[in-house]
C-alpha cells in the first residue's frame, strides 16, 4: 500500500478528465464521478494511514532499509511516465539514488539517543526518472511518512465532504460540471503535492493548486469583481513564487545538485550545507509561504478569494490549499530549523511573521460585515499560529493545529454557506440575524466549531493551540520565545471576540434584510450531514494528542501524544535528532491563562453585543479610535499599495513608457537607419555617380552604369538590390578583416 | 529500416517539400482542391519520414550525427553537402515537421486575402525545406544558404498575404534579417580563413565543416579575434531570435503576417537563431562565447522584463502575443548564456515549448480575428460565452505560456532560471544570480499580461458591438490542427524526459570545448 500511493492522486486526476469528457451527459452532471473518486481516495488514504501506523509500530530492521528502498523503486509512477520508460536500465540508477538517502537516515539512529523513542521509521520513498540533464537523472516519486499520511487523510476527507455539500449547494449552477471537474483537479494536485518526494515536484503541485484556486475563485467570471479576485490571487501567489523558485534553486545547488527532499533535509541537519545558504533559502521560501499561506503582508488575496463559491472557500481557502505553505515548511524542516537557528534563538523571521499575522489578521476580522471575510481573516490569523509554531520549533504543535483547524474551519465555512444558501448573501449585518431558531443544526455545528476555534477545552482547537503557546514559552534559546507567547495569547482574546461578534450577527437578534423576507428553514442532509461530521471532529480530534505530563499525568502512555508518535518524522531527515530540538510540555498554568484570555474576549464581545455594555459610539467620539477603525477598514492600506500603486503603475505608466521607448527610440533608430541609407544612396547617385564619376570618367561609362544601376535599385526600394548591396559590403568587410588579422 | 533511411533520410525530409512545391507549380492555379491535397499529402509524407527518423534514431548515441551524408558540393572552396541529425537538431526538426501539416490543415478554409492557395501553400512548402535544411546542415555555407533561403518565402507571405501595413513589415523583416546575415557571413568567412587547413584528397584546404570546426574550437585563435567573430554570429543569430534591442521587426512582422505565417514564424523561424548559437557559435568559438555570455545573459533578462512590459501596453491581441515572444525567447537565451548543459538543455526544451504554445496562441488569435474581424482587446470580451471551446483553449494556452508546471512551458523556463544560479566556470556568479532573480521576477509579469489578456478577452460578457453576433465556435479544421498541439503541450509537460534525454548527451558533447567545462 505505502509503495503504491501514486494511485491516490491519479484517481481524481482521471476523474477530472472523465467529468470534463462525459460529465454533462450524466444524470448528476459529473458530480457522481467526483464523489466516487474521492470516496475511493479517502478509503485508500485510510489504508495508507493504517499501513503507516503498522510501520511505526513495527519499524523495519535498519539493514533491510536499503533493500526495501531498492526493491520498491521499480518502474512505476505517474501513468504517462511508466509507459514511456519501462526499461530496466533507466530505473536502476533511480533506485541507487534513493539508496544513500535511506541509509543516511537510518545510519543516524544512534545520534537520536536520549530520546524516549528509539525506533526510527524511515519514510517509504519510491521514484522513477522524470528527466535528465547534464547526465544526471532527476526523479519524481512518492514519499510516505507520518506527515504526508496525515495530509492525505485530511485532504481526501475534507474534499469528500465538500463534494457532498456542493451537490446541494451549487445545484443548478451555470457551470455545475466544470465546478466538479475543477474540484477533482484541485484534489489531485493537492494530493500530488503532499506526497512529493522532491522539491521540484512540490513546485509543480504548488502551482497546480494555485491554478485550481484561480479557476474556482473566478468560477463566476462573467462578473468582473470575481475575475479580478482570481487574478489577484494568482498574481500575489506568483510574487511569492519568486521566492519559491529561488529558494528551491539555492537548495538544489546547496545539496550538490539534487531535488530529493530526504537528502536535502539530511544534509541540512548534518551540517553539510553552509548556514548562510540555508538562511538564504529559508528566507526565500518564506516569501512563498507568505503568499500561499496568507501571511502578513502577502495575505491580501485571501479575503478577496471569497468571491469563489463557498465550498471552494472551505476546501481550498481554509482547510487545504492555504496550508501548502505550512506543509512546505514542515516538509523541509531541516532547512528551516537550521537556517533560522530555531532551536537556539529567541526570535526569528518565521516566528515573527506568524505572530504578527495572527494578531493583525485577527484584528481585521473585527471590521468585516461579510461572514466569509470574517472567516477568511480568521484563517489568516490561524495560519499565523501555525507559522509561529513552526517558527518557534513546535513542529508537532503546528501540524496538529493544521489538522484541527482544517476540520473546524471547514465546518465554519460550510456553516456560513448553509446560512447563505437561501438568501445568496453573506452580509451578516444586513441580511442575517436570528438564524438560531430557523437553522438549529447549522447553529449548533457553527457554535461547536467556534468553540474549537476559540480554544475552549476540551474542543479540538484547545489542544493544538495550547501546545503552540507551550512551545513558544518553552522552546528556543534561554527564555523561549517570549514575544510570540504574548502575541499568541493576545490572539486568543481577539479570536474569542470576533467569533462571538460573528455569532451575534448571524444567529441572534432579529432577522434582517434578505433573511427576514425569505422563508428560512434548515437545509437538507447533503448540507447538514457534512456539518455534523465536521463538528463531531471539532470536538474529538484534539484528543489524539492529549499530553500525559503534569496535570494530565494520569493519561496512560499508550493513549497520550499519539499524533506526535505517528506523525512526527524520525531519522536524520528531520531535526528531531538534533540536540537543540525538543518538545514542549503541557503546562496547566499556561493552559488556564490562555483559556481565560480567550474567554475574556468572548465575554467582552458578549457584553458589547448582547448587553450593549462598553464604550459604544467610541469611533464617533474619539479621533484615535476612528483612525484605528479606518486603518482596519482600509486593510492597513496594503490593497491600495498593491493594486493601485504597484500593479497600476506597472500596467499603466511603466508599460506605456516601455512601449513608447520601443516605438520611438529603438524602432525610431531602426527607421532612421533605413531612411538614412536610402537618402545616402540617393545622394551618392546624384553627386558621386552623376556628378563626379560621370564627368571624370567620361567615355568609360560602363563602370559607372553598373554602379549606378546598383544604387538606383537601392533607391527604388527593391529588396533584392538591398540584399546584394549588403552582401557586397559584407564581402569587402570580410576581406579587410581577414587581411587585418 | 535503419539502414534504409541512413543514406537519404535527412536529405529526403529537406527536399521532399520542395518537390511538392514544384509539382504544385505545374498544376494550374484554378485547381484549388488539388493544390490543397498535394500540399497536405507532401507535408504528411515528410512527417511520416520524420516519424521513421524518430523511430530509427539511436537514442543511446544522441551526441553522434545520424543519417549522416557527406558529398562534395563546391569543390573550389571545399564547401560540402554535409547533413546529419543529432540530439540537438532532432527535437527542432520534429517540431518543424509536426507544425507544417497542422498549418496546412488549418489553412484549408482559411486562406488569407488575396486567396490563391497555390502560391500560399507552395510558399509554406518552400519554407519547410529551408527550415529543415537549416537544422540538418553541417556545413557552414550550406547552413547559411538554408538560413537565407527561409527569408524569401516568409517575405512574400507577409508582403502579399499580410495586413494593412504588410509592405513596411515585410521589408523591415527582410532588411533587418539580411543585415544580421551580412555580419554573419563575415563571421563565417573569417572562421573559414582563420581555421587551419585540413587534408582533402591530398590537398590542404580550409573547411566549412561544422564538425571539423567544432573539433578545432578556435584553438590558437587570438582571443580578441574570437570575440569579434562571435560578435558577427551574435548579430546574425541575435536578430533572428530576436534579442533585445534587435527585436523591433518581430511585433510588426507578427502583427501583419497572416495567421499561418505567424504560427510558423513563432514556432520555427525564431528558433533558427537560438539553434545557431547552440549549434555553431558556441561550439566553434567557445572563447568568444565566454566573453559574450554575460552580455547575452544581460540582454536576455532585459528582454524578459522589457518584453513583458511591452505586452502590458499592447491594445492588440496579436501584437501582445508577438511581444510575449521577446520575453519567452529571453528565457531561452538566458539558458544558453550560462554555457552549461543544464541551461542549454532547458533552452532547447524552451524552443520546442515556445513553438507549440505560442503557435497555439497565434492560431487562436487568428480564429478570433476570423470571427470578430478585430483583435482590439477593448472591443473583445466574453469569448467564453460566445465560443466556449476557443475560450477554454485560450485559457489553456495562456496558462501554458506563463509556465504552469504540468504543461510544456515550465520545463523551458524553470531549468533555465535554475541554470543561471551556477553558470559555467569563469562566468561571474553574482551577476548570473542577479539575472536569475530578474528572470524569476519576469514570471510574475508573464502571469500578469497573460491573465489580463485572458480576463479582457475571455471573461466578462460580450461587448454591445458583438452581443448579437453569430459567432461560430471551432471548425473541424481547428480541431484537427489544434488537438495535436494541445496533446503535445500536455505530454511534454508531464514527461519532459522525452526531450531532455534526446538533447542531453548532444549538448554535453557540444559544450566539451567551453572553458572550464
Boltz contact constraints between the chains, C-beta under 6 A:
constraints:
  - contact:
      token1: [A, 80]
      token2: [B, 494]
      max_distance: 6.0
  - contact:
      token1: [A, 80]
      token2: [B, 495]
      max_distance: 6.0
  - contact:
      token1: [A, 81]
      token2: [B, 495]
      max_distance: 6.0
  - contact:
      token1: [A, 84]
      token2: [B, 495]
      max_distance: 6.0
  - contact:
      token1: [A, 131]
      token2: [B, 496]
      max_distance: 6.0
  - contact:
      token1: [A, 131]
      token2: [B, 497]
      max_distance: 6.0
  - contact:
      token1: [A, 131]
      token2: [B, 500]
      max_distance: 6.0
  - contact:
      token1: [A, 132]
      token2: [B, 500]
      max_distance: 6.0
  - contact:
      token1: [A, 132]
      token2: [B, 501]
      max_distance: 6.0
  - contact:
      token1: [A, 132]
      token2: [B, 504]
      max_distance: 6.0
  - contact:
      token1: [A, 133]
      token2: [B, 342]
      max_distance: 6.0
  - contact:
      token1: [A, 133]
      token2: [B, 345]
      max_distance: 6.0
  - contact:
      token1: [A, 133]
      token2: [B, 500]
      max_distance: 6.0
  - contact:
      token1: [A, 133]
      token2: [B, 504]
      max_distance: 6.0
  - contact:
      token1: [A, 134]
      token2: [B, 341]
      max_distance: 6.0
  - contact:
      token1: [A, 134]
      token2: [B, 342]
      max_distance: 6.0
  - contact:
      token1: [A, 204]
      token2: [B, 405]
      max_distance: 6.0
  - contact:
      token1: [A, 204]
      token2: [B, 406]
      max_distance: 6.0
  - contact:
      token1: [A, 207]
      token2: [B, 404]
      max_distance: 6.0
  - contact:
      token1: [A, 207]
      token2: [B, 405]
      max_distance: 6.0
  - contact:
      token1: [A, 208]
      token2: [B, 406]
      max_distance: 6.0
  - contact:
      token1: [A, 211]
      token2: [B, 404]
      max_distance: 6.0
  - contact:
      token1: [A, 221]
      token2: [B, 459]
      max_distance: 6.0
  - contact:
      token1: [A, 222]
      token2: [B, 461]
      max_distance: 6.0
  - contact:
      token1: [A, 227]
      token2: [B, 455]
      max_distance: 6.0
  - contact:
      token1: [A, 227]
      token2: [B, 459]
      max_distance: 6.0
  - contact:
      token1: [A, 231]
      token2: [B, 451]
      max_distance: 6.0
  - contact:
      token1: [A, 231]
      token2: [B, 455]
      max_distance: 6.0
  - contact:
      token1: [A, 235]
      token2: [B, 447]
      max_distance: 6.0
  - contact:
      token1: [A, 235]
      token2: [B, 448]
      max_distance: 6.0
  - contact:
      token1: [A, 238]
      token2: [B, 444]
      max_distance: 6.0
  - contact:
      token1: [A, 238]
      token2: [B, 447]
      max_distance: 6.0
  - contact:
      token1: [A, 239]
      token2: [B, 444]
      max_distance: 6.0
  - contact:
      token1: [A, 242]
      token2: [B, 440]
      max_distance: 6.0
  - contact:
      token1: [A, 242]
      token2: [B, 441]
      max_distance: 6.0
  - contact:
      token1: [A, 245]
      token2: [B, 440]
      max_distance: 6.0
  - contact:
      token1: [A, 246]
      token2: [B, 440]
      max_distance: 6.0
  - contact:
      token1: [A, 249]
      token2: [B, 418]
      max_distance: 6.0
  - contact:
      token1: [A, 249]
      token2: [B, 421]
      max_distance: 6.0
  - contact:
      token1: [A, 253]
      token2: [B, 421]
      max_distance: 6.0
  - contact:
      token1: [A, 253]
      token2: [B, 422]
      max_distance: 6.0
  - contact:
      token1: [A, 651]
      token2: [B, 312]
      max_distance: 6.0
  - contact:
      token1: [A, 655]
      token2: [B, 309]
      max_distance: 6.0
  - contact:
      token1: [A, 655]
      token2: [B, 312]
      max_distance: 6.0
  - contact:
      token1: [A, 655]
      token2: [B, 313]
      max_distance: 6.0
  - contact:
      token1: [A, 656]
      token2: [B, 313]
      max_distance: 6.0
  - contact:
      token1: [A, 658]
      token2: [B, 306]
      max_distance: 6.0
  - contact:
      token1: [A, 658]
      token2: [B, 309]
      max_distance: 6.0
  - contact:
      token1: [A, 658]
      token2: [B, 310]
      max_distance: 6.0
  - contact:
      token1: [A, 659]
      token2: [B, 310]
      max_distance: 6.0
  - contact:
      token1: [A, 659]
      token2: [B, 313]
      max_distance: 6.0
  - contact:
      token1: [A, 662]
      token2: [B, 310]
      max_distance: 6.0
  - contact:
      token1: [A, 666]
      token2: [B, 245]
      max_distance: 6.0
  - contact:
      token1: [A, 666]
      token2: [B, 248]
      max_distance: 6.0
  - contact:
      token1: [A, 667]
      token2: [B, 248]
      max_distance: 6.0
  - contact:
      token1: [A, 670]
      token2: [B, 248]
      max_distance: 6.0
  - contact:
      token1: [A, 719]
      token2: [B, 174]
      max_distance: 6.0
  - contact:
      token1: [A, 722]
      token2: [B, 175]
      max_distance: 6.0
  - contact:
      token1: [A, 723]
      token2: [B, 178]
      max_distance: 6.0
  - contact:
      token1: [A, 726]
      token2: [B, 178]
      max_distance: 6.0
  - contact:
      token1: [A, 726]
      token2: [B, 182]
      max_distance: 6.0
  - contact:
      token1: [A, 730]
      token2: [B, 182]
      max_distance: 6.0
  - contact:
      token1: [A, 730]
      token2: [B, 185]
      max_distance: 6.0
  - contact:
      token1: [A, 730]
      token2: [B, 186]
      max_distance: 6.0
  - contact:
      token1: [A, 733]
      token2: [B, 186]
      max_distance: 6.0
  - contact:
      token1: [A, 734]
      token2: [B, 186]
      max_distance: 6.0
  - contact:
      token1: [A, 734]
      token2: [B, 189]
      max_distance: 6.0
  - contact:
      token1: [A, 737]
      token2: [B, 190]
      max_distance: 6.0
  - contact:
      token1: [A, 738]
      token2: [B, 190]
      max_distance: 6.0
  - contact:
      token1: [A, 738]
      token2: [B, 193]
      max_distance: 6.0
  - contact:
      token1: [A, 741]
      token2: [B, 225]
      max_distance: 6.0
